[in-house]
C-alpha cells in the first residue's frame, strides 16, 4: 500500500493531461451565476444599511457642531448675557517631605506614618469613648497643621537640620499621642468592665 509519491508524480507528468469533459466549464459557470446573485443581494442590502448609517452619523455630527457654534455665537452677541472671566491664578505651593531630603529620612517618615495609620485603624469608636477620641483627634489635627507649616517653611527658607528635627519630632509626637490615646481607651474599657462586674 505504501507508494512513493515522487514516483507517482513523475508518472503523472509523463502521461498526457486529460481534458475536461465537454460542457463542464459552462455548467460550472451557470452554477456560479446562480449562487452569486444571492450573495450580492445580501451583501448589497448590508452595504445600503451601513451607507445610510454613515450618512445619519454625519448629519448628527454636523447638527451638533452647528448647534454648539450657534449657541456660543448668540450668547456673545446678547448684551444681557455678559460673560465675566473669573479666572483665578492659584500659586501651587510645593511642600517638601522628609522622604525627598534623604533615603534615611524617608525610612523614618515611612515608619512614623505607618505607625500612625496602624494606630488609627485599631481605634474602636463607640458612644463611651467618642468624646475622648475626638479630643485626641483635635490634638492630632493640630500636629498635622504644624507639620504642614513646617513643610511650607522648609519650602520657603530651605532645608536646615533644625527644621528636619522639628518635622521628625512632630511625627514622633503624633505616635506618642496615639499610644497615649490607646492606653486611655484601655483604662476606660477596664474601668467599664470593673463597673459591670461590681453590679
N, C-alpha and C positions, 0 to 999 in steps of 0.2 A: 503494500500500500504506500509505503513511503517512496515518493518520487522526487527526483532532483528538479527543482523549479528552473534552474538555469538551462537544463536540457530541454524542458518543456517550452520555455520562451524562445530558445534557439530554433526549435522545430516549428513554432508558430510563425517565426519570421520567415522561415524557408517556404512555408505554404502560402498560397495565394490568399489575398484578402478577400473575404466573401462579401458579396454585395447584399445590401438590404433588399428585402422583398419589394416588389413594385407597389407603390401607393402607401408605403409605410410612412414616409415623410409627410405626405398630405394628410393622412389620418392623424398623425401627431399634431400637426398644425391646427386641425379642426378641433381636436380636444382642447388644445391650449387656448384657442379663441373662445371656446365655450366657458372655460373656467376663469379666464382673465377678466371679462367684463364684470363678473360678480365681485371680484376683489376690487376693481376700480370703483365700483359704485359705493362699496362700504368705505373705502379709504377716501373717496371724494366727499362723502357726507361728513366724515370726520374733519376733513380739511375745511369744509364750509363752516362747521361749528367753531373750529379754532380761529378761523378768519374773522367771524363775527365777534368772538370773544376778544380778540385783539383790538378790533375797532371799538367795542364797548369800553375796554380798559383805557384806550387812548382818549375817548370822549370824556370819561370820568376824570382822568388826569387833567385834561385841558380845562374842564369846568372848574376843578379845584384851583387851578392856577389863576384863572380869570377871576374867580370869587375872591381869592386872597389879595390879588392886586387891586381889585376894585374896593375892597374893604379898607385897605390902607390908604388908597388914593383919596377916597371920600372922607376918611377920618382926618386926614391932614388938611383938607380943604374946608372942613366945617369949623368955623371960629368958636363954636360952643364947646367943642371937644379939644381943648388945647392940651397937648401932651407935655408934661413937665418932666424934665430929666431929674431924677432923684439919685443919680449915680453917686455913690459914696465910696471913696477910696479908703480901704482899711489897710493900715500898715500891719502886716502879719509879723508878729513878734516871734522870733526864733528863740526857743528855750534850749538850754544845754543840759543834757542829762549826765549823770556821773559816768554812764557807760560810754559816752563819747570822749571822755578825757583819757581814760586808760583801761586796758582789759582787766586790770586788778580791781579798779573801781566798779567796772561792770559786774564782776563777780559779787562784790559787796552789795551793790544796789539790787541785783537779782535775788540775792539771799534774803535781804530785808523785805523786799516787795513780795517774795514768795511766802515768807513767814507771816506778813501782814494779811495777805489774801487767805492763807490757810486758817489763821485765827478768825477771820471774818466769816468764813464758810462754816466754821464749827459752832458759831453762836446759835443758841436756841432761844428765840424770842417768844415770850408769852406775856400775859397780862401782868404777872407779878414782877417780871424783870424789865419790862418795856421802858419804864422811866429811867432806870439805871443805865440801860443800853443807850438810850437817847442822849443822856448827859455825856457818856463816853464818846459817842459818835460826834457830838458837838466839838469836843476837845480834839478828836481825830481830824475833823474837817479844818479846825484852826491850824493844826500842824501841817495839813496838806496845803493850806493857803500860804503858810510861812515857807514851805518847800518851793512853791511856785514863785514866791517873791525872791527867794534865793536864786532860783534859776534865772529869773529876769535880771537880777543884779549881776550875776556872772556873765550873762549875755552882753550887758551894757559895759561893765567895767573890766571884764577879763577874768581869767581863772587865777585864783590865788589859793594858797594852802588853807587859809582861814575859812574861805567860802566852802571849799570841799569838805573840810572837817565839820562845818556847820550843817551841810547837807547830810553827811553821814550821821551826825548826832540827831538830826531831825528824824531820820529813818529809824534809828535806834530807839528814840523816844516813842515813836508810834508802836513799835513792837512791845516795848515795856508797858505802854498804856493798855494795849490789848491783853497782855499777860495779866496785868492788874485787874482788868475787867473780868477775865476768866476766873481769877481767884475769888473776886467778889461774887460772881454768879454761883460758884461752887459753895461759898459760905451761905449765900441766900438760900440755895437749894437744901443745904444741910440743915439750916435753921427751920425751914418749912417742914422737912421730914421729922425733925425733933418735935415740932409743934403738933404734927399729926400723930406721932407716937404717944405723946403725953395725953392726948384726948382720948 
